[in-house]
């Protein structure tokens, strides 16, 4: 059974960095693409960044300069390195994995940035 477990969230001060991890219970080479999304209070969920099985990456243009997605296939994990965090980055961050036509989601991890 496929499960995705996010970790690394927490409370940080504005300007600080945080790295999130998403670990899969299966070989991540199984997935066509894995991505990070976030949902702030009262807002719709939005895509933050994605990484394909071939290693191509992309993400939301306004976040690319601060957020970096990567993966460790040996550990079946993807990561989201977040720098220069602001209160506007406060949200629940979710990991998503697609093995077409199926999609799997983690339970999310809360990131709170204090001003």
Secondary structure, 3 states (H helix, E strand, C coil): CCCEEEECCEEEECCCCEEEEEEECCCHHHCCEEEEEEECCCCCCEEEEEEECCCCEEECHHHCCCEEEEEECCCCEEEEEECCCCHHHCEEEEEEEEECCEEEECCCEEEEEEC
